[in-house]
Every structure is written in C-alpha cells, then in structure tokens.
C-alpha cells in the first residue's frame, strides 16, 4: 500500500475525487451550453426586422431582452409604455449601473412605484391614478426628446400588437392622461374662481388672513382628501352653500379679515 500522498504508476490524477476525464467531459458540456446560449442570443439579435404600416420597427420581447444590461459590447435597450429606446450612451443602464434593472424590458410601472425588483418590474399599470399615468407620459417625453437616447421602435406586447398598432392598454393610457388633464384644468379653474387668501405675520399681531372684494376666508379641505387644506376666498353666498368649508376659530363668518390663533396660524403656514 502506498502513502496518502502517493499512488500506483498509471493511476489517473484526481481532484476532489473527480477523474480528469470526467472534468474534461464536464468542460465540454459547459462549453456546449455556453455556445447554445450564445447562439440563442445571436438568433434573437438577427431576427427579421418587422415594420408597422407607418414604418415603425416592431421589436419582439426576446430581441429587447437580448439588449439587456449584460450586453457589454452591444446596444442596450429599454422600453417605456411600449416605446423602445437605445440607451447605450447611459452607462448606468449596463450591469452594475444604477438603472440596469430597466434594461432589456418594459418596467413602466416601476417608474411610478419605485419597486425595482421582482414583480415590481412590470408594464402592468393596473390601479395607477390618472395623475400617475400622466407622470409616466412625462418620462416617455424625457426619453423621446433625449439628446443621446435614440428611439428604436415599439415593443410587441401590452401596448402594441404584432403589427405595431396600439392596443386597448395604450388607449387606456391615453384616456387616463386625458382624465388627468381635465382634472388639472378643473383644479385651475377652481383656484381662479376661489383665489388663495392673502396673509401676513408679525410678532405683534400673529397671523392675519384676508380677502379682497368682500370675499370671506375659509379653510378648504383637499379635494382628494389627505392633502393639506388651503385658505381660499369665497363670496358669502358661496361660503354658505359649501358645507365642507370650515370657518377659522375666532373669526366672524362675514368678516373679510381674520386674526388666527397662534396654533392655527402655524398649521396654515
């Protein structure tokens, strides 16, 4: 019997109990897997260019994925609301970059929610408000007008079909944005009709609120709820007919000027 470190002549060298021949077979198998993966990526990269009726390129999900953060030497793409952009000029979209999770996919929802992992990286906009849809369109405009990010085409999937035509989901985005615009217009019209109170503060008098043209100051709750109340000026008739308005403590209902109590003044400030 030989020592623990020796062996008989002709014995094959071993490493951790694995024969060299087995290691060679394993290496060949791994090389085959790598080549197969590379061939798959190459096939994706070479898939036929499909154009819509208007001449816009229609990108498949597989081709978009092939241009992800790991595509070190090639282009890096991302999709937002179904529009595909070449963001190769932004190094933070490659692996290790702060926005690498956006590359190779459409993660539109994450631009609003800030959920940058797992199921958060999705293009499903279910439950987002009209204002959040409008904010997504602001991001779309950012990429659309960027000096170095080029538009590649549209992504076949949720927002565009295989012909590059808008789907019901994209029409829903447009409808939500139109709703947000109407709400913003109504908000501006309301603010113009019932302007904000004038105010001043001095050490001697504390906070003073007042309105012009015979209007009276009232605390108006946020229209959406949960937001900060504002001081607005109303005609006495409107103030009487709007039960959600609140009279400031210590103020005469018909007075145009109101001296606030210290705590109340701090809250309004």
Secondary structure, 3 states (H helix, E strand, C coil): CCCCCCCCCCCCCEECCEEHHHHHHHHHHHHHHHHHHHHHHHHHHCCCCEECCCCCEEECHHHHHHCCCCCCCCCCEEEECCEEEECCCCHHHCCCCCCHHHCCCECCCHHHHCCCCHHHCCCCCCCCCHHHHHHHHHHHHHHHCCCCCEEEEEEECCCECCCCCECHHHHHHHHHHHHHHHHHHHHHHHHHHCCECEEEEECCCEEEEECCCCCEEEEECCCCCCCCCEEEEECHHHHHHCCCCECCCCCCCCCCEEECCHHHHHHHC
